[in-house]
Amino acid sequence: MDDTNREAVVELLGALAYGELTAFERLAADSALAPTLTDKAQLAGMAVAEFHHYERSVERLAKMGVDADEAMAPFVDALDEFHEMTAPSDWYEGLIKAYVGDGLAADFYREVATVLDPDTRDFVLDVLADTGHSSFAVDRVRAAIEADPAIAGRLALWARRLVGEALTQAQKVAVRRDALANLIVESGDLAEIGRMLARITDRHSERMAALGLSG
């Protein structure tokens, strides 16, 4: 692995690790909004899965001889600001944030991983594999909309706000951390980058449809 690729991998793993750590903290806190003990336990299970992903990312960085705190540090402000701007006001907003927001981030990491070395790509894809919790969020939100169709509009607006805030913070990070961005640009022409963004958008639309919401 040359120096450019190594720096890009460190940036990707640093962003991934801090993303998983904050996801754990958020899901653990959001479990307090759960209407039943079963729902609380389900969200706690999602939080535990995120923490395990964080641990694996930190271990990977350690094997590269990289301090995890230093690798994560450049992404702290952007991710913290994202979570501050998108704190859910109720149980269903929390579920949508876990499903739509985290799904969008995971899609981006998967796309970026394809331009890195095969070993890193396989690691990222494995860490981001669906733990089976997505169906829980979909079932709960669809049931809520079926019981009260009036909430669909509010939740759709919330999902669009999540996407907007995520893109804003991603742009801020890209300005400051260019190793990974440069690698993506150099790996293909602008048309391919456009197709990558289109794939991410398509998967977001699929998630919204699964929830019974318009994108």
Phi, psi and omega per residue, in radians:
M1 nan 2.155 -3.135
D2 -1.355 3.015 -3.049
D3 -1.078 -0.663 -3.131
T4 -1.125 -0.803 3.122
N5 -1.129 -0.708 -3.137
R6 -1.071 -0.770 3.135
E7 -1.098 -0.691 3.131
A8 -1.142 -0.716 3.130
V9 -1.125 -0.749 3.125
V10 -1.068 -0.727 3.117
E11 -1.121 -0.765 3.135
L12 -1.087 -0.828 -3.117
L13 -1.182 -0.597 3.089
G14 -1.133 -0.793 3.107
A15 -1.124 -0.742 -3.136
L16 -1.107 -0.788 -3.110
A17 -1.087 -0.820 -3.121
Y18 -1.228 -0.571 3.068
G19 -1.076 -0.728 3.129
E20 -1.214 -0.655 3.139
L21 -1.136 -0.791 3.139
T22 -1.207 -0.570 3.082
A23 -1.113 -0.717 3.076
F24 -1.033 -0.855 -3.120
E25 -1.068 -0.745 -3.092
R26 -1.170 -0.810 -3.113
L27 -1.129 -0.662 3.105
A28 -1.098 -0.714 3.127
A29 -1.227 -0.702 -3.106
D30 -1.183 -0.350 3.135
S31 -1.066 -0.390 3.099
A32 -1.145 -0.355 -3.139
L33 -1.475 -0.144 -3.039
A34 -1.082 2.376 -3.114
P35 -1.354 -0.355 -3.139
T36 -2.360 2.859 3.097
L37 -1.146 -0.615 3.098
T38 -1.093 -0.767 3.110
D39 -1.123 -0.703 3.113
K40 -1.043 -0.758 -3.135
A41 -1.152 -0.678 3.130
Q42 -1.097 -0.778 -3.133
L43 -1.204 -0.618 3.077
A44 -1.095 -0.661 3.091
G45 -1.118 -0.669 3.075
M46 -1.103 -0.696 3.125
A47 -1.098 -0.753 3.137
V48 -1.075 -0.728 3.125
A49 -1.072 -0.712 3.118
E50 -1.121 -0.672 -3.133
F51 -1.168 -0.665 3.078
H52 -1.087 -0.673 3.082
H53 -1.102 -0.707 3.085
Y54 -1.044 -0.829 -3.127
E55 -1.040 -0.728 -3.132
R56 -1.152 -0.667 3.123
S57 -1.155 -0.705 3.100
V58 -1.118 -0.733 3.106
E59 -1.081 -0.682 3.126
R60 -1.109 -0.762 3.103
L61 -1.102 -0.703 3.141
A62 -1.073 -0.689 3.120
K63 -1.127 -0.429 3.090
M64 -1.511 -0.024 -3.110
G65 1.361 0.447 -3.082
V66 -1.935 2.347 3.065
D67 -1.293 2.161 -3.054
A68 -1.088 -0.691 -3.136
D69 -1.054 -0.725 3.132
E70 -1.185 -0.650 3.140
A71 -1.202 -0.603 -3.108
M72 -1.424 -0.482 -2.994
A73 -0.885 -0.734 -3.095
P74 -1.125 -0.263 -3.042
F75 -1.864 -0.025 -3.061
V76 -1.111 -0.891 -3.065
D77 -1.053 -0.807 -3.082
A78 -1.142 -0.784 -3.120
L79 -1.232 -0.680 3.093
D80 -1.108 -0.705 3.134
E81 -1.147 -0.700 3.103
F82 -1.014 -0.823 -3.109
H83 -1.207 -0.581 3.080
E84 -1.159 -0.655 -3.113
M85 -1.368 -0.283 -3.059
T86 -2.202 0.657 3.073
A87 -1.203 2.169 -3.099
P88 -1.210 2.544 3.138
S89 -1.652 -0.231 3.100
D90 -2.674 3.117 -3.074
W91 -1.011 -0.765 -3.053
Y92 -1.262 -0.626 3.042
E93 -1.108 -0.652 3.095
G94 -1.110 -0.728 3.121
L95 -1.120 -0.738 -3.141
I96 -1.158 -0.658 3.092
K97 -1.104 -0.725 3.132
A98 -1.145 -0.660 -3.055
Y99 -1.494 -0.918 -3.077
V100 -1.387 -0.866 -3.098
G101 -1.112 -0.876 3.138
D102 -1.173 -0.591 3.111
G103 -1.124 -0.688 3.114
L104 -1.105 -0.781 3.120
A105 -1.098 -0.757 -3.132
A106 -1.087 -0.707 3.112
D107 -1.062 -0.713 3.124
F108 -1.105 -0.808 3.136
Y109 -1.059 -0.709 3.137
R110 -1.121 -0.725 3.130
E111 -1.121 -0.788 3.140
V112 -1.101 -0.682 -3.090
A113 -1.055 -0.471 -3.092
T114 -1.168 -0.336 -3.133
V115 -1.697 0.055 3.116
L116 -1.750 -3.102 -3.104
D117 -1.149 2.663 -3.061
P118 -0.983 -0.655 -3.118
D119 -1.119 -0.790 3.098
T120 -1.138 -0.746 3.123
R121 -0.990 -0.844 -3.122
D122 -1.103 -0.659 3.122
F123 -1.110 -0.836 -3.108
V124 -1.093 -0.782 -3.138
L125 -1.086 -0.651 3.127
D126 -1.191 -0.772 -3.136
V127 -1.103 -0.628 -3.061
L128 -1.592 0.095 3.138
A129 -1.042 2.449 -3.125
D130 -1.097 2.230 -3.125
T131 -1.523 0.082 -3.141
G132 1.640 -0.029 -3.099
H133 -1.423 -0.289 -3.109
S134 -1.034 -0.718 -3.116
S135 -1.086 -0.530 3.108
F136 -1.094 -0.849 3.136
A137 -1.088 -0.768 3.141
V138 -1.067 -0.819 -3.115
D139 -1.059 -0.776 -3.094
R140 -1.171 -0.750 -3.106
V141 -1.206 -0.758 3.140
R142 -1.100 -0.678 3.119
A143 -1.131 -0.676 3.132
A144 -1.148 -0.716 3.139
I145 -1.188 -0.663 3.106
E146 -1.112 -0.667 3.138
A147 -1.296 -0.566 -3.109
D148 -2.529 1.471 -3.084
P149 -1.002 -0.368 -3.090
A150 -1.132 -0.392 -3.101
I151 -1.391 -0.202 -3.080
A152 -1.039 -0.752 -3.125
G153 -1.083 -0.779 3.137
R154 -1.084 -0.754 -3.109
L155 -1.225 -0.577 3.083
A156 -1.150 -0.731 3.084
L157 -1.093 -0.679 3.115
W158 -1.087 -0.763 -3.139
A159 -1.101 -0.709 3.123
R160 -1.159 -0.619 3.084
R161 -1.122 -0.701 3.111
L162 -1.026 -0.784 -3.127
V163 -1.116 -0.776 -3.140
G164 -1.062 -0.780 3.126
E165 -1.152 -0.670 3.135
A166 -1.102 -0.751 3.136
L167 -1.156 -0.668 3.119
T168 -1.067 -0.815 -3.123
Q169 -1.217 -0.616 3.116
A170 -1.098 -0.684 3.115
Q171 -1.140 -0.668 3.110
K172 -1.100 -0.733 3.136
V173 -1.143 -0.741 -3.091
A174 -1.068 -0.610 3.139
V175 -1.130 -0.615 -3.040
R176 -1.617 -0.487 -3.049
R177 -2.126 1.659 -2.960
D178 -1.743 -0.095 -3.113
A179 -1.067 -0.837 -3.127
L180 -1.217 -0.733 3.131
A181 -1.077 -0.741 3.136
N182 -1.128 -0.658 -3.140
L183 -1.131 -0.684 3.119
I184 -1.126 -0.791 -3.129
V185 -1.118 -0.738 -3.091
E186 -1.268 -0.341 -3.073
S187 -1.363 -0.241 -3.129
G188 -2.929 3.057 -3.133
D189 -1.413 3.054 -3.104
L190 -1.109 -0.508 3.118
A191 -1.115 -0.693 3.129
E192 -1.185 -0.648 3.082
I193 -1.110 -0.688 3.075
G194 -1.079 -0.686 3.113
R195 -1.176 -0.629 3.093
M196 -1.064 -0.812 3.126
L197 -1.124 -0.616 3.116
A198 -1.153 -0.673 3.115
R199 -1.128 -0.728 3.114
I200 -1.099 -0.739 3.128
T201 -1.113 -0.720 3.134
D202 -1.090 -0.740 -3.134
R203 -1.188 -0.595 3.051
H204 -1.088 -0.772 3.126
S205 -1.076 -0.650 3.106
E206 -1.129 -0.680 3.111
R207 -1.153 -0.749 3.130
M208 -1.070 -0.729 3.107
A209 -1.110 -0.685 3.116
A210 -1.079 -0.569 3.119
L211 -1.380 -0.232 -3.059
G212 1.459 0.468 -3.097
L213 -2.111 2.717 3.052
S214 -1.534 2.516 -3.082
G215 -1.354 nan nan
